[in-house]
Amino acid sequence: MPSLRESNTVTELAAVLYDFLPGSGNANTAFPVAATNVGVGDFWTPNSKMPAIVHLLTQTLEHRRNKFCPLIVAVVRQSITWRRRKENPLTREEVERLNRLLPGVGFKIPELADPEFLNSLPSANKPEKAPAGVVAAPTAERLAVLARELVTLSELAPQPRGFAFEKFLKNLFDAYGLAARASFRLVGEQIDGSFVLASETYLVEARWENTKTGAAPLHAFAGKVGGKAAWTRGLFISHAGFTDDGVEAYGRGRPTPIICMDGLDLYEALSRNLHFDDVIARKVRRAAETGVPFARVRELFTL
């Protein structure tokens, strides 16, 4: 009969192994299949999964102790295949937990502790790329660098400044983990880029000119956005800003699929470490409430 220590370890091992394989319903990869392959299939009981795993481990440990390590290896081997098919691969941390527990029943399995094998498994602690539309949290240092880059753009000549401004915006969207695209052309019309935020696709038009943007460019961009899919929105960025008359004329008597930002908006969002999704969300809400596409960040975020 297993000792109290071994019985406790078996329970812990069962908890770790629980997600390695299904308990039934699969002729190729399942706990009873692994057990049968190493000669302990008669110890598998078709009960609830956790009690069945505990019973399998306990009976193997007590009656066919020489089969215990082969059983664990068979479960791990099948789990690698089964979990990969489920797009939930077995991780290094799960195997390492097994390795820490095995001495509690008097075993160590060199095959499972092999560094080359462990390094071949994905790590559960490895940071993953943010999915499209999920806003990341850039560091304050990176935002400060972007703020300085925005200021230095004003020192460039007009033509290189325009290209540099588009590149800056791509870097800005990337910093927040958005699925950004650089410039692309659609049947004779120029859109400066796009990004995805909260499952909404935003087309972007960016301008760095010495004069403020009036109503005509806003109408033109809104027409481009309105001609795309119904879920498309637009972000018009004018570094110099927008004329009051232009914003009022554009927003008069019509719903708006676009929102606007100026250079000061960008600088304040960066220098104040504001979350980009929050900035966009507040602009969208203000536009929905008022029909006006442009509300300044300093108005939306009180100091």
N, C-alpha and C positions, 0 to 999 in steps of 0.2 A: 504494500500500500504506500502511495506517495506520502512523504512527510508533510507537515503543515506548511513549511516553507515552499515545498514543491507545489502543493495544492494552490497556494496563493499565487505563485508565479504562473501556473497554468491558467488561472482566471485572467491574469494580466495579459498573457500571451493571446488568449482567445479574444480579448478586447482589441488588441492590435491587429490580429489576423482577420477580424470580422469583415472588413471591407476589401480584403484581398481577392475573394472569390464569391460567387453566388453559392447558396446552399443546395440549389437544385435547378432543374429546368434547362440544363446545358449538358450535352453528351460529351463535350470535349474539355471544357474548363469549368470545374466546380469542385467543391470540397470532397464530395464522395468519389469523384473521378481521381483526384490526386491521391486519396486514401487507398483506393483500389489498385492504383498503379504501383504502390510500394508495398502492398500486401497487408493493409490494415482496413480494407473496405468494410469488413464485418463489424468494425467498431463505430461506423457511422450510423446514427439513428435519425430517421426522418421526422425529427421533432422541430421545435423552434430552432432557429439557426444558432443562437448563442449557446444554449444548453447542448446542442449537438456538437459544436466545436469543443466545448469543455469536455464532454464525454469522450470524443475522439482522442484528444490529447492525453487525458487521464488514463484511458484504457491502453493506449499505445505505450505510455510511460511505464505502466505497471506490468503489462503482460508481454510486450514486444519492444523492450527498451532500445534494442539495436535498430529499430525502424523509426525512432523518433526524429533523428536528424534528417534521414531521407524524406520523411513526411514534410518537414518544414521546407526543405529545399524544393520539393515537388510543388508545394503550394506557392512559393515565391516564383518558381519558373512559370507556372500557369498564369499567375497573377500579372506578370509582365506583359504577356500576350493579351489577356482579357481586358486589363485596364487600359492598354493602349487603344484597343478597339473602341472602348467607351470614351476615348478622348479625356481620360482621367488617369494619366500614367502613374505607376507605382513610383514613389519618391525615395530618395536617399534617406530622408529622415525616418520613414516608416521602417526600412530595413535596419537602420541603426538602432531603433527602439527594440526590434527583435534581438539584435546582437547584445544589447545591454541586459535583456531579460533572460536569455538562454543560460547563463551561469547559474541562475536560480534553480534550474533543474539539472545542473551538473554537466552542461554541454557548452561547447563553443564550436561554431561551424566556420572553418577558415574560408570556405568558398563565399560565404556571405559577408565576411570581413575583408575580402580582397579589395585593396584600394582602387584597382583598375575597374572592378565591377561597380563599386560605389560611385566612382566618378562618372560612370556611364549612365547613371540614373539622374533624372531631373531633380532639382532641389525645390522643395516647397517654399523656401525662404528667398528664392531668387526673385527680384522685382520684375514685374511684367509691364509691358508697354500698355499704356492706357488705351482702352478701346476708343474707337472713333466717337466723338461727341462727348467724351468724359473729360472734364476739365481737371488738369493736374494742378499741383501747387508749386509753382516755381519758387526758387529761393529768393530772398530779398537781394542777394548779391547779383543774381542774374537780372532781376528787374532793374537794379541800379545801372548795370551795364547797358541795358536797352535804353534807359532814360538818357544816358550820356550819348549813345549813338544817335538818338533822335535829335538832340541839340546840335551835334556836329554836322548833321545833314545840311543844315542851313548854310554852311560854309562852302558847299559844292556849287558848281555851275548848274544852270537849269536842266540840261539834258542828262548828265550823269546823276544829278540829284533825283530825277524821276525814277530811274532804274534802281537807284540805291534805296529809295523810299519803298518801292515794291518789295525788294529783298528784305528790308527791315520788317515790313509787315509779315512776311512769311516767317521770319525768325520769331516775331512776336507770337504768332499763332502756335508755332511749334513749342515755344516756351510754356504755353498753357496746355499742351497735350492735345490740341485740336487736329483734326484730319485736314490739314491745309494743302491747297494746291496753288502753285505759282501761276503766272499769266497763261491764259489760253484763249484761243479765238473761236468764235462760233459764227459761221456764215457771215463774215463781213463785219461783225460787231466785236468790239474789244471789251472783255471782262477781265479785270485785273487779278482775279483769283477767287477762291472759295474756301469755306471751312464748314465743319459740321459741329453743331452745339445743341445738346439736348434733343437729338434726333431731328433737328431742323437744319436744312442746308441753306447757308448764307452765301450769296454771290457778293463779291467785293469790288467796288470801284474806288480807286485811290487817286487823289490829285494833290500835287504840290505846286501850287501857283501863287503868285504874289497878290492876286485879287481874290476876294471872297466869291463863293459859288452862289449863283442865282437860281431862279426857278427852272429855267430851261434844262440844265443838266439833270436836275432832280426828276423832272418829268420823263426825260429820255431814259434814265436808269430805271425808273419805276416801270416803264414800258418793257424794258428788257427782262426784268424780274417777273413781271406779270405774264410774259409770254412763255414762261417755263412751267414746271410742274406746280400744282396748287400749293404744295407745302414749302415752296421756295421763298426765302426772304432775301432782303438786300441790305448791305451795310455800305453807305457812301461815306468815305473818309476824305475830307478836304482839309489840308493842313492849315490853310488861311482862314477857314471857317465858312460861314454861310451868311448871306445878306438877310436881314430881318424880313424885308419885303418878299424875297424869294421863298423863304420858308413859309411865310403866311400864304402866299399865292399858291404854292404847291399843295399845302394841306387843306385848302378851302374846299369843303363840300365833297370830299372823296376819302375812302379808306386808303391807308398807306401800307404797301408791302415792304417799305424800306425804313431804316433808321439811319441817323447821321452821327458822325463824330468829327471833331476838329483836332488840330495838333495839341491844343491845351488839354483836351479830354485825354488824349493818349499819354501825355506827360504826367498828368495828375493820377491817372490809373496806375502808372508805373511807379512814380515816386511815393505814392501812398500805399503801395502794395495791395491794391484792390484786386479782387478776383474777377477775371474777365467775364465769367458767366454771370456774375452779379451785376456788372456794369451793363451788359447787354440786356439782361432781364429787366432791369429798371428802366432802361430806355424803351424797351418794347412795351412795358406796362404804361409808361407815360404817353407813348404814341397811341396806344389803344384807348386810353382815357380821354385824350385831347385831340387826336387826329393830327398832331404836330410831330414831324419826324425827328426834330432836333431838340434835345434837352441836355444842357451841359452837366458834366459829371459833378462840378462843384455845387449844382443845384440838387442833384439826386443823392449826393453823399455830403451831408452837413459835417463840418469840421468839429 
